[in-house]
Amino acid sequence: MRILLICGALLSFLGVAAGAFGAHGLRPILSENMMGAYETGVRYHLVHALAMLVAGLSAHSFNHPVFIRAGWSFFVGIGIFSGSLYVMSLSGIRSLGMLTPLGGIAFLIGWVWLAWGFWSSTEMKNSEGSLS
């Protein structure tokens, strides 16, 4: 889980850097459509990098392996979803957009695993103010 937290923190850093690069370096040279795709990649990158941190901290707190699966699913999603949008925006190769939904599926799987982890966590069920 330590590596998951490190990756989540580094991906958060890279998401901020990608956003700044887009706002200050790419806006003048990309078409409006490609800039929109790039910004979508950044937005999902940042949200899911933070979700990786939540998953890693939850794995540590609740000792449930499904949180690790959720975190790595977010990692894969960032690589495929955001990565395909970044490369498509910068290269103009629109066919890379066909990969984007696969990353979206990885994100969705991660959210389901995260929810399942919270739902099935013994520590949460036994704690005061539980979700049930």
Stockholm file with secondary structure:
# STOCKHOLM 1.0

chainA/1-132         MRILLICGALLSFLGVAAGAFGAHGLRPILSENMMGAYETGVRYHLVHALAMLVAGLSAHSFNHPVFIRAGWSFFVGIGIFSGSLYVMSLSGIRSLGMLTPLGGIAFLIGWVWLAWGFWSSTEMKNSEGSLS
#=GR chainA/1-132 SS CHHHHHHHHHHHHHHHHHHHHIIIIITTTSCHHHHHHHHHHHHHHHHHHHHHHHHHHHHHHHCCHHHHHHHHHHHHHIIIIIHHHHHHHHHCCGGGGGTHHHHHHHHHHHHHHHHHHHHHCHHHHHSTTCCC
#=GC SS_cons         CHHHHHHHHHHHHHHHHHHHHIIIIITTTSCHHHHHHHHHHHHHHHHHHHHHHHHHHHHHHHCCHHHHHHHHHHHHHIIIIIHHHHHHHHHCCGGGGGTHHHHHHHHHHHHHHHHHHHHHCHHHHHSTTCCC
//
